[in-house]
Structure formats: structure tokens, C-alpha cells
Amino acid sequence: MKKVLGISLLLIIAAFGSANAQNKAKKDTSGGKNVVERVANKTAEIAVKGKATIVDKVYKDKVGPKGQTIYIDRHSKYYWVDKRGHNVYIAKSKLKPKQD
């Protein structure tokens, strides 16, 4: 059931993200980075985080090196999601305790 919800969430996010990316096909002259690329990266980040929240466990007691949310996959490996939507795996010994 979690996988079905995760896949449907990804499809919805991808549909809205691609429609938004098509509307913003102009170049961003201020930063020199293409708006479409920024939108695609943000869409990928949101989609991967949504999937990770549904499918994998969230490690509530620890955070990443810069305060990122840590997820535990089905192979008991720890990772966080970067700004481009990639999973960055990290050793348990490098996690920091969560400060409230």
C-alpha cells in the first residue's frame, strides 16, 4: 500500500512540476543558471523526499551534517536527499544528535 501511495505521489508531483517547468522556459540572467534546470532540481528533490517519507523510515533522533533529515532504507542504510534529488548515503557514526 505504501508503494502505491508513493508512486501516485510521484506521478502527481511530476505532472505539476513539468507543467511549471514548461511555463518558465526563459533564462535567468541574474544567477546565470537556467530556470528550467532549477525547477527540475526542486521537483526531483520534492519527489524523492515524498517517496522517502512514505516508503522509508525517518530517523527522528539524528540529523545530517548540516541538519538534513535522515532516512533509513530497507537495507538499514542511512541517507539524506540533496538539492538535486540524489540520495547521499552516510555512515551512522557521522550523524549528529538532533537539537530541539
Buried (B, 14 or more C-beta within 10 A) or exposed (E): EEEEEBEEBBEEBBEEBEEBBEEEEEEEEEEEEBBBEBBBBBBBBBBBBBBBBBBBEEBEEBBBEEEBBBBBBEEEBBBBBBEEBBBEEBEEEEBEEEEE
